[in-house]
Amino acid sequence: MHFYYFLRDLFKSRELIFELTKRDFKSKYLGSYLGLLWAFVQPTLTILIFWFVFQVGFKAQPVDDVPFILWIMSGMIPWFFFSDSLSGATTSIMENSFLVKKVVFRVSILPIVKILSALLIHIFFIGILFTILCVYGYKLNMCYIQVFYYLFAIIVLNLGLSWITSSMIIFMRDIGQVVAVFLQFGFWMTPIFWSIKMVPLKYQGIIKLNPVYYLIEGYRETFLYERWFWENTYLTIYFWILALSIFIFGALLFWKLKPHFADVL
């Protein structure tokens, strides 16, 4: 019952969430010379560096007959969204501690604001990916619409995780470093710039337990292989059982710890 009221309050705050998202997105780069361009410079440079190292330096061959730049971009773009939104949402309450003591303010919306702020940049890069696909001769197809499904999946998973991390960091400040290490480790353990086919078959099942694997491969299957998500029946069921469990646990943990935020901060 408490879980229902928790979600109901979030829905009632939807207008405030959108206003805070716009303000958060603008405030990150307010006063800098390039302004909002900085939001896109770092991830763009990262993609270009990886492309130069592996495509130009190591002469990386196409993966499954897909040009390497398309293959790596379709994996790195969802990872950027996942990692940036989770790291930002983890510290969202700490950064806005002055709001915690306001009785009428719903603190639970702060992680959502960070996730939606990162989503704006993510949508831009999806547009870039569309453009490059067209340059390489890929034609638009119906399968592309399922990118909205994977966007929803990332948001549900990240929202559950961020409710856990953003509430725990108030009591254990080391959580921020733990999340940073987790994301660094997760980047190299997730098949983003390497193919899972490189891993012996007996270990591939372990890699697939990582829920981000489902999201990364989902983007590739959407844009490169024209494969629908329901074709991965067992992996889809596993992902949603895990993601919804994290979502519900995160909401309940946040609701339970929230009354103590003001005392600790």
Phi and psi restraints in degrees (value plus and minus 20) as a CYANA .aco file:
   2 HIS   PHI     -81.4   -41.4
   2 HIS   PSI     -56.1   -16.1
   3 PHE   PHI     -83.2   -43.2
   3 PHE   PSI     -59.8   -19.8
   4 TYR   PHI     -82.5   -42.5
   4 TYR   PSI     -67.0   -27.0
   5 TYR   PHI     -83.8   -43.8
   5 TYR   PSI     -55.6   -15.6
   6 PHE   PHI     -81.8   -41.8
   6 PHE   PSI     -68.0   -28.0
   7 LEU   PHI     -89.3   -49.3
   7 LEU   PSI     -55.1   -15.1
   8 ARG   PHI     -83.0   -43.0
   8 ARG   PSI     -62.1   -22.1
   9 ASP   PHI     -84.2   -44.2
   9 ASP   PSI     -56.8   -16.8
  10 LEU   PHI     -84.1   -44.1
  10 LEU   PSI     -61.4   -21.4
  11 PHE   PHI     -84.2   -44.2
  11 PHE   PSI     -59.2   -19.2
  12 LYS   PHI     -85.4   -45.4
  12 LYS   PSI     -43.0    -3.0
  13 SER   PHI    -115.0   -75.0
  13 SER   PSI      -5.3    34.7
  14 ARG   PHI     -80.4   -40.4
  14 ARG   PSI     -58.4   -18.4
  15 GLU   PHI     -87.0   -47.0
  15 GLU   PSI     -61.5   -21.5
  16 LEU   PHI     -83.9   -43.9
  16 LEU   PSI     -58.7   -18.7
  17 ILE   PHI     -80.1   -40.1
  17 ILE   PSI     -65.6   -25.6
  18 PHE   PHI     -87.0   -47.0
  18 PHE   PSI     -57.5   -17.5
  19 GLU   PHI     -86.6   -46.6
  19 GLU   PSI     -63.2   -23.2
  20 LEU   PHI     -87.2   -47.2
  20 LEU   PSI     -52.7   -12.7
  21 THR   PHI     -83.6   -43.6
  21 THR   PSI     -66.5   -26.5
  22 LYS   PHI     -82.1   -42.1
  22 LYS   PSI     -61.4   -21.4
  23 ARG   PHI     -87.2   -47.2
  23 ARG   PSI     -59.7   -19.7
  24 ASP   PHI     -86.2   -46.2
  24 ASP   PSI     -61.3   -21.3
  25 PHE   PHI     -83.3   -43.3
  25 PHE   PSI     -62.0   -22.0
  26 LYS   PHI     -93.0   -53.0
  26 LYS   PSI     -58.8   -18.8
  27 SER   PHI     -88.8   -48.8
  27 SER   PSI     -45.4    -5.4
  28 LYS   PHI     -79.7   -39.7
  28 LYS   PSI     -54.1   -14.1
  29 TYR   PHI    -140.0  -100.0
  29 TYR   PSI      -9.6    30.4
  30 LEU   PHI     -84.1   -44.1
  30 LEU   PSI     107.8   147.8
  31 GLY   PHI      73.9   113.9
  31 GLY   PSI     -35.7     4.3
  32 SER   PHI     -99.2   -59.2
  32 SER   PSI     133.7   173.7
  33 TYR   PHI     -83.0   -43.0
  33 TYR   PSI     -63.8   -23.8
  34 LEU   PHI    -108.2   -68.2
  34 LEU   PSI     -28.0    12.0
  35 GLY   PHI      39.8    79.8
  35 GLY   PSI    -151.0  -111.0
  36 LEU   PHI     -86.3   -46.3
  36 LEU   PSI     -35.5     4.5
  37 LEU   PHI     -80.6   -40.6
  37 LEU   PSI     -48.7    -8.7
  38 TRP   PHI     -82.0   -42.0
  38 TRP   PSI     -45.3    -5.3
  39 ALA   PHI     -83.3   -43.3
  39 ALA   PSI     -45.0    -5.0
  40 PHE   PHI    -130.5   -90.5
  40 PHE   PSI     -34.7     5.3
  41 VAL   PHI     -87.3   -47.3
  41 VAL   PSI     -71.2   -31.2
  42 GLN   PHI     -81.1   -41.1
  42 GLN   PSI     -71.9   -31.9
  43 PRO   PHI     -83.5   -43.5
  43 PRO   PSI     -53.4   -13.4
  44 THR   PHI     -84.6   -44.6
  44 THR   PSI     -65.8   -25.8
  45 LEU   PHI     -82.8   -42.8
  45 LEU   PSI     -58.3   -18.3
  46 THR   PHI     -82.0   -42.0
  46 THR   PSI     -65.4   -25.4
  47 ILE   PHI     -81.7   -41.7
  47 ILE   PSI     -63.5   -23.5
  48 LEU   PHI     -84.7   -44.7
  48 LEU   PSI     -58.3   -18.3
  49 ILE   PHI     -84.3   -44.3
  49 ILE   PSI     -67.1   -27.1
  50 PHE   PHI     -83.5   -43.5
  50 PHE   PSI     -59.9   -19.9
  51 TRP   PHI     -83.0   -43.0
  51 TRP   PSI     -64.0   -24.0
  52 PHE   PHI     -85.4   -45.4
  52 PHE   PSI     -64.3   -24.3
  53 VAL   PHI     -83.7   -43.7
  53 VAL   PSI     -68.2   -28.2
  54 PHE   PHI    -107.9   -67.9
  54 PHE   PSI     -55.4   -15.4
  55 GLN   PHI    -103.6   -63.6
  55 GLN   PSI     -67.2   -27.2
  56 VAL   PHI    -106.5   -66.5
  56 VAL   PSI     -67.1   -27.1
  57 GLY   PHI     -91.7   -51.7
  57 GLY   PSI     -76.5   -36.5
  58 PHE   PHI    -113.8   -73.8
  58 PHE   PSI     -18.3    21.7
  59 LYS   PHI      33.6    73.6
  59 LYS   PSI      28.7    68.7
  60 ALA   PHI     -79.6   -39.6
  60 ALA   PSI     114.2   154.2
  61 GLN   PHI    -104.0   -64.0
  61 GLN   PSI     140.0   180.0
  62 PRO   PHI     -75.7   -35.7
  62 PRO   PSI     126.5   166.5
  63 VAL   PHI    -122.9   -82.9
  63 VAL   PSI      98.9   138.9
  64 ASP   PHI      33.1    73.1
  64 ASP   PSI      22.2    62.2
  65 ASP   PHI      45.4    85.4
  65 ASP   PSI      -2.7    37.3
  66 VAL   PHI    -125.1   -85.1
  66 VAL   PSI     110.1   150.1
  67 PRO   PHI     -71.6   -31.6
  67 PRO   PSI     118.4   158.4
  68 PHE   PHI     -78.9   -38.9
  68 PHE   PSI     -58.9   -18.9
  69 ILE   PHI     -82.2   -42.2
  69 ILE   PSI     -57.6   -17.6
  70 LEU   PHI     -90.8   -50.8
  70 LEU   PSI     -59.7   -19.7
  71 TRP   PHI     -85.3   -45.3
  71 TRP   PSI     -63.5   -23.5
  72 ILE   PHI     -95.2   -55.2
  72 ILE   PSI     -55.5   -15.5
  73 MET   PHI     -85.1   -45.1
  73 MET   PSI     -60.6   -20.6
  74 SER   PHI     -88.3   -48.3
  74 SER   PSI     -36.3     3.7
  75 GLY   PHI    -115.5   -75.5
  75 GLY   PSI     -56.3   -16.3
  76 MET   PHI     -97.7   -57.7
  76 MET   PSI     -53.5   -13.5
  77 ILE   PHI     -81.2   -41.2
  77 ILE   PSI     -68.4   -28.4
  78 PRO   PHI     -87.2   -47.2
  78 PRO   PSI     -50.7   -10.7
  79 TRP   PHI     -85.7   -45.7
  79 TRP   PSI     -61.5   -21.5
  80 PHE   PHI     -77.1   -37.1
  80 PHE   PSI     -64.7   -24.7
  81 PHE   PHI     -82.7   -42.7
  81 PHE   PSI     -66.8   -26.8
  82 PHE   PHI     -80.3   -40.3
  82 PHE   PSI     -70.8   -30.8
  83 SER   PHI     -91.7   -51.7
  83 SER   PSI     -62.8   -22.8
  84 ASP   PHI     -85.9   -45.9
  84 ASP   PSI     -62.2   -22.2
  85 SER   PHI     -90.4   -50.4
  85 SER   PSI     -57.1   -17.1
  86 LEU   PHI     -89.1   -49.1
  86 LEU   PSI     -64.6   -24.6
  87 SER   PHI     -85.8   -45.8
  87 SER   PSI     -59.1   -19.1
  88 GLY   PHI     -89.0   -49.0
  88 GLY   PSI     -61.4   -21.4
  89 ALA   PHI     -88.6   -48.6
  89 ALA   PSI     -50.7   -10.7
  90 THR   PHI     -80.0   -40.0
  90 THR   PSI     -59.4   -19.4
  91 THR   PHI    -119.6   -79.6
  91 THR   PSI     -12.0    28.0
  92 SER   PHI     -81.6   -41.6
  92 SER   PSI     -59.1   -19.1
  93 ILE   PHI     -95.5   -55.5
  93 ILE   PSI     -58.9   -18.9
  94 MET   PHI     -81.0   -41.0
  94 MET   PSI     -60.4   -20.4
  95 GLU   PHI     -89.7   -49.7
  95 GLU   PSI     -44.4    -4.4
  96 ASN   PHI    -138.6   -98.6
  96 ASN   PSI      21.5    61.5
  97 SER   PHI     -80.4   -40.4
  97 SER   PSI     -46.6    -6.6
  98 PHE   PHI     -86.0   -46.0
  98 PHE   PSI     -40.7    -0.7
  99 LEU   PHI    -103.8   -63.8
  99 LEU   PSI     -39.6     0.4
 100 VAL   PHI     -82.9   -42.9
 100 VAL   PSI     -54.8   -14.8
 101 LYS   PHI    -102.1   -62.1
 101 LYS   PSI     -24.1    15.9
 102 LYS   PHI    -103.1   -63.1
 102 LYS   PSI      93.8   133.8
 103 VAL   PHI     -79.4   -39.4
 103 VAL   PSI     -57.9   -17.9
 104 VAL   PHI    -102.5   -62.5
 104 VAL   PSI     -27.5    12.5
 105 PHE   PHI    -109.5   -69.5
 105 PHE   PSI     110.9   150.9
 106 ARG   PHI    -108.3   -68.3
 106 ARG   PSI      81.7   121.7
 107 VAL   PHI     -83.7   -43.7
 107 VAL   PSI     -45.7    -5.7
 108 SER   PHI     -84.5   -44.5
 108 SER   PSI     -34.6     5.4
 109 ILE   PHI    -102.4   -62.4
 109 ILE   PSI     -34.6     5.4
 110 LEU   PHI     -82.2   -42.2
 110 LEU   PSI     -64.7   -24.7
 111 PRO   PHI     -81.0   -41.0
 111 PRO   PSI     -55.2   -15.2
 112 ILE   PHI     -84.1   -44.1
 112 ILE   PSI     -59.9   -19.9
 113 VAL   PHI     -79.1   -39.1
 113 VAL   PSI     -64.1   -24.1
 114 LYS   PHI     -85.4   -45.4
 114 LYS   PSI     -58.5   -18.5
 115 ILE   PHI     -86.5   -46.5
 115 ILE   PSI     -63.6   -23.6
 116 LEU   PHI     -88.8   -48.8
 116 LEU   PSI     -53.2   -13.2
 117 SER   PHI     -83.1   -43.1
 117 SER   PSI     -63.1   -23.1
 118 ALA   PHI     -87.5   -47.5
 118 ALA   PSI     -49.1    -9.1
 119 LEU   PHI     -83.8   -43.8
 119 LEU   PSI     -54.0   -14.0
 120 LEU   PHI     -81.2   -41.2
 120 LEU   PSI     -62.1   -22.1
 121 ILE   PHI     -88.7   -48.7
 121 ILE   PSI     -58.6   -18.6
 122 HIS   PHI     -81.9   -41.9
 122 HIS   PSI     -61.1   -21.1
 123 ILE   PHI     -82.1   -42.1
 123 ILE   PSI     -58.3   -18.3
 124 PHE   PHI     -79.1   -39.1
 124 PHE   PSI     -64.7   -24.7
 125 PHE   PHI     -92.5   -52.5
 125 PHE   PSI     -48.1    -8.1
 126 ILE   PHI     -83.1   -43.1
 126 ILE   PSI     -59.8   -19.8
 127 GLY   PHI     -82.2   -42.2
 127 GLY   PSI     -60.3   -20.3
 128 ILE   PHI     -82.4   -42.4
 128 ILE   PSI     -62.3   -22.3
 129 LEU   PHI     -83.0   -43.0
 129 LEU   PSI     -62.2   -22.2
 130 PHE   PHI     -75.8   -35.8
 130 PHE   PSI     -65.2   -25.2
 131 THR   PHI     -82.3   -42.3
 131 THR   PSI     -66.1   -26.1
 132 ILE   PHI     -87.1   -47.1
 132 ILE   PSI     -56.1   -16.1
 133 LEU   PHI     -79.4   -39.4
 133 LEU   PSI     -62.2   -22.2
 134 CYS   PHI     -85.8   -45.8
 134 CYS   PSI     -58.7   -18.7
 135 VAL   PHI     -81.3   -41.3
 135 VAL   PSI     -57.0   -17.0
 136 TYR   PHI    -104.6   -64.6
 136 TYR   PSI     -15.4    24.6
 137 GLY   PHI      72.1   112.1
 137 GLY   PSI     -11.3    28.7
 138 TYR   PHI     -97.1   -57.1
 138 TYR   PSI     116.0   156.0
 139 LYS   PHI    -118.1   -78.1
 139 LYS   PSI     127.9   167.9
 140 LEU   PHI     -82.7   -42.7
 140 LEU   PSI     119.3   159.3
 141 ASN   PHI    -163.2  -123.2
 141 ASN   PSI     145.9   185.9
 142 MET   PHI     -80.3   -40.3
 142 MET   PSI     -46.4    -6.4
 143 CYS   PHI     -82.3   -42.3
 143 CYS   PSI     -43.8    -3.8
 144 TYR   PHI     -82.6   -42.6
 144 TYR   PSI     -45.8    -5.8
 145 ILE   PHI     -86.3   -46.3
 145 ILE   PSI     -39.3     0.7
 146 GLN   PHI     -96.2   -56.2
 146 GLN   PSI     -20.1    19.9
 147 VAL   PHI     -80.7   -40.7
 147 VAL   PSI     -49.9    -9.9
 148 PHE   PHI     -87.3   -47.3
 148 PHE   PSI     -53.9   -13.9
 149 TYR   PHI     -83.2   -43.2
 149 TYR   PSI     -66.2   -26.2
 150 TYR   PHI     -91.2   -51.2
 150 TYR   PSI     -51.6   -11.6
 151 LEU   PHI     -80.8   -40.8
 151 LEU   PSI     -65.8   -25.8
 152 PHE   PHI     -81.4   -41.4
 152 PHE   PSI     -60.5   -20.5
 153 ALA   PHI     -83.8   -43.8
 153 ALA   PSI     -62.4   -22.4
 154 ILE   PHI     -83.7   -43.7
 154 ILE   PSI     -63.0   -23.0
 155 ILE   PHI     -84.7   -44.7
 155 ILE   PSI     -63.8   -23.8
 156 VAL   PHI     -81.8   -41.8
 156 VAL   PSI     -67.4   -27.4
 157 LEU   PHI     -82.6   -42.6
 157 LEU   PSI     -67.1   -27.1
 158 ASN   PHI     -88.7   -48.7
 158 ASN   PSI     -54.4   -14.4
 159 LEU   PHI     -85.4   -45.4
 159 LEU   PSI     -63.2   -23.2
 160 GLY   PHI     -82.4   -42.4
 160 GLY   PSI     -65.9   -25.9
 161 LEU   PHI     -83.0   -43.0
 161 LEU   PSI     -62.4   -22.4
 162 SER   PHI     -91.4   -51.4
 162 SER   PSI     -51.2   -11.2
 163 TRP   PHI     -84.3   -44.3
 163 TRP   PSI     -54.4   -14.4
 164 ILE   PHI     -89.9   -49.9
 164 ILE   PSI     -72.9   -32.9
 165 THR   PHI     -90.0   -50.0
 165 THR   PSI     -59.7   -19.7
 166 SER   PHI     -89.7   -49.7
 166 SER   PSI     -47.3    -7.3
 167 SER   PHI    -103.8   -63.8
 167 SER   PSI     -55.9   -15.9
 168 MET   PHI     -94.5   -54.5
 168 MET   PSI     -49.7    -9.7
 169 ILE   PHI     -86.5   -46.5
 169 ILE   PSI     -42.8    -2.8
 170 ILE   PHI     -86.9   -46.9
 170 ILE   PSI     -52.7   -12.7
 171 PHE   PHI    -118.5   -78.5
 171 PHE   PSI     -45.8    -5.8
 172 MET   PHI    -152.1  -112.1
 172 MET   PSI      77.4   117.4
 173 ARG   PHI     -84.7   -44.7
 173 ARG   PSI     -38.0     2.0
 174 ASP   PHI     -90.9   -50.9
 174 ASP   PSI     -30.8     9.2
 175 ILE   PHI     -78.3   -38.3
 175 ILE   PSI     -53.8   -13.8
 176 GLY   PHI     -80.1   -40.1
 176 GLY   PSI     -64.1   -24.1
 177 GLN   PHI     -89.3   -49.3
 177 GLN   PSI     -55.7   -15.7
 178 VAL   PHI     -82.7   -42.7
 178 VAL   PSI     -63.6   -23.6
 179 VAL   PHI     -83.3   -43.3
 179 VAL   PSI     -61.6   -21.6
 180 ALA   PHI     -81.6   -41.6
 180 ALA   PSI     -62.9   -22.9
 181 VAL   PHI     -86.8   -46.8
 181 VAL   PSI     -61.9   -21.9
 182 PHE   PHI     -78.2   -38.2
 182 PHE   PSI     -63.7   -23.7
 183 LEU   PHI     -89.5   -49.5
 183 LEU   PSI     -58.0   -18.0
 184 GLN   PHI     -85.3   -45.3
 184 GLN   PSI     -64.8   -24.8
 185 PHE   PHI     -85.9   -45.9
 185 PHE   PSI     -61.4   -21.4
 186 GLY   PHI     -84.7   -44.7
 186 GLY   PSI     -53.3   -13.3
 187 PHE   PHI     -80.8   -40.8
 187 PHE   PSI     -64.2   -24.2
 188 TRP   PHI    -100.9   -60.9
 188 TRP   PSI     -42.7    -2.7
 189 MET   PHI    -109.0   -69.0
 189 MET   PSI     -31.6     8.4
 190 THR   PHI    -116.2   -76.2
 190 THR   PSI     116.9   156.9
 191 PRO   PHI     -88.9   -48.9
 191 PRO   PSI      54.7    94.7
 192 ILE   PHI    -114.1   -74.1
 192 ILE   PSI     -72.5   -32.5
 193 PHE   PHI    -133.6   -93.6
 193 PHE   PSI     -10.5    29.5
 194 TRP   PHI    -153.3  -113.3
 194 TRP   PSI     131.1   171.1
 195 SER   PHI    -109.5   -69.5
 195 SER   PSI     122.8   162.8
 196 ILE   PHI     -84.3   -44.3
 196 ILE   PSI     -39.3     0.7
 197 LYS   PHI     -87.4   -47.4
 197 LYS   PSI     -35.0     5.0
 198 MET   PHI     -95.2   -55.2
 198 MET   PSI     -38.1     1.9
 199 VAL   PHI    -109.5   -69.5
 199 VAL   PSI     117.3   157.3
 200 PRO   PHI     -73.0   -33.0
 200 PRO   PSI     123.7   163.7
 201 LEU   PHI     -73.7   -33.7
 201 LEU   PSI     -57.1   -17.1
 202 LYS   PHI     -88.8   -48.8
 202 LYS   PSI     -37.7     2.3
 203 TYR   PHI    -122.5   -82.5
 203 TYR   PSI     -27.9    12.1
 204 GLN   PHI     -84.4   -44.4
 204 GLN   PSI     -52.8   -12.8
 205 GLY   PHI     -82.1   -42.1
 205 GLY   PSI     -54.0   -14.0
 206 ILE   PHI     -88.2   -48.2
 206 ILE   PSI     -62.9   -22.9
 207 ILE   PHI     -80.6   -40.6
 207 ILE   PSI     -58.5   -18.5
 208 LYS   PHI     -92.6   -52.6
 208 LYS   PSI     -33.0     7.0
 209 LEU   PHI     -89.5   -49.5
 209 LEU   PSI     -41.1    -1.1
 210 ASN   PHI     -89.7   -49.7
 210 ASN   PSI      95.8   135.8
 211 PRO   PHI     -82.4   -42.4
 211 PRO   PSI     -45.0    -5.0
 212 VAL   PHI     -90.1   -50.1
 212 VAL   PSI     -45.2    -5.2
 213 TYR   PHI     -77.9   -37.9
 213 TYR   PSI     -63.0   -23.0
 214 TYR   PHI     -80.5   -40.5
 214 TYR   PSI     -58.5   -18.5
 215 LEU   PHI     -93.4   -53.4
 215 LEU   PSI     -64.1   -24.1
 216 ILE   PHI     -83.1   -43.1
 216 ILE   PSI     -69.1   -29.1
 217 GLU   PHI     -85.9   -45.9
 217 GLU   PSI     -50.8   -10.8
 218 GLY   PHI     -82.8   -42.8
 218 GLY   PSI     -61.7   -21.7
 219 TYR   PHI     -83.7   -43.7
 219 TYR   PSI     -62.3   -22.3
 220 ARG   PHI     -86.1   -46.1
 220 ARG   PSI     -59.9   -19.9
 221 GLU   PHI     -88.9   -48.9
 221 GLU   PSI     -49.4    -9.4
 222 THR   PHI     -91.2   -51.2
 222 THR   PSI     -70.3   -30.3
 223 PHE   PHI    -111.6   -71.6
 223 PHE   PSI     -45.8    -5.8
 224 LEU   PHI    -131.8   -91.8
 224 LEU   PSI     -56.0   -16.0
 225 TYR   PHI    -131.6   -91.6
 225 TYR   PSI     -24.8    15.2
 226 GLU   PHI      33.2    73.2
 226 GLU   PSI      30.7    70.7
 227 ARG   PHI    -139.0   -99.0
 227 ARG   PSI     113.6   153.6
 228 TRP   PHI    -101.4   -61.4
 228 TRP   PSI     131.8   171.8
 229 PHE   PHI     -84.7   -44.7
 229 PHE   PSI     -51.5   -11.5
 230 TRP   PHI     -92.4   -52.4
 230 TRP   PSI     -30.3     9.7
 231 GLU   PHI     -92.3   -52.3
 231 GLU   PSI     -42.1    -2.1
 232 ASN   PHI    -115.5   -75.5
 232 ASN   PSI      45.9    85.9
 233 THR   PHI     -76.1   -36.1
 233 THR   PSI     -75.8   -35.8
 234 TYR   PHI     -87.7   -47.7
 234 TYR   PSI     -58.7   -18.7
 235 LEU   PHI     -88.0   -48.0
 235 LEU   PSI     -56.5   -16.5
 236 THR   PHI     -85.8   -45.8
 236 THR   PSI     -64.5   -24.5
 237 ILE   PHI     -82.5   -42.5
 237 ILE   PSI     -64.8   -24.8
 238 TYR   PHI     -80.4   -40.4
 238 TYR   PSI     -65.8   -25.8
 239 PHE   PHI     -79.6   -39.6
 239 PHE   PSI     -67.2   -27.2
 240 TRP   PHI     -92.1   -52.1
 240 TRP   PSI     -51.7   -11.7
 241 ILE   PHI     -83.2   -43.2
 241 ILE   PSI     -64.5   -24.5
 242 LEU   PHI     -88.9   -48.9
 242 LEU   PSI     -67.5   -27.5
 243 ALA   PHI     -83.7   -43.7
 243 ALA   PSI     -63.5   -23.5
 244 LEU   PHI     -90.0   -50.0
 244 LEU   PSI     -53.3   -13.3
 245 SER   PHI     -84.4   -44.4
 245 SER   PSI     -63.5   -23.5
 246 ILE   PHI     -85.3   -45.3
 246 ILE   PSI     -60.6   -20.6
 247 PHE   PHI     -81.1   -41.1
 247 PHE   PSI     -69.0   -29.0
 248 ILE   PHI     -87.2   -47.2
 248 ILE   PSI     -64.3   -24.3
 249 PHE   PHI     -82.1   -42.1
 249 PHE   PSI     -62.9   -22.9
 250 GLY   PHI     -82.4   -42.4
 250 GLY   PSI     -62.8   -22.8
 251 ALA   PHI     -84.0   -44.0
 251 ALA   PSI     -63.7   -23.7
 252 LEU   PHI     -87.6   -47.6
 252 LEU   PSI     -60.2   -20.2
 253 LEU   PHI     -84.5   -44.5
 253 LEU   PSI     -63.6   -23.6
 254 PHE   PHI     -82.0   -42.0
 254 PHE   PSI     -65.6   -25.6
 255 TRP   PHI     -81.0   -41.0
 255 TRP   PSI     -58.0   -18.0
 256 LYS   PHI     -92.9   -52.9
 256 LYS   PSI     -57.1   -17.1
 257 LEU   PHI    -106.1   -66.1
 257 LEU   PSI     -41.3    -1.3
 258 LYS   PHI     -75.0   -35.0
 258 LYS   PSI     -60.7   -20.7
 259 PRO   PHI     -79.5   -39.5
 259 PRO   PSI     -39.1     0.9
 260 HIS   PHI    -118.4   -78.4
 260 HIS   PSI     -23.8    16.2
 261 PHE   PHI     -78.5   -38.5
 261 PHE   PSI     -69.7   -29.7
 262 ALA   PHI     -80.7   -40.7
 262 ALA   PSI     -57.1   -17.1
 263 ASP   PHI     -85.4   -45.4
 263 ASP   PSI     -59.2   -19.2
 264 VAL   PHI     -99.2   -59.2
 264 VAL   PSI     -59.4   -19.4
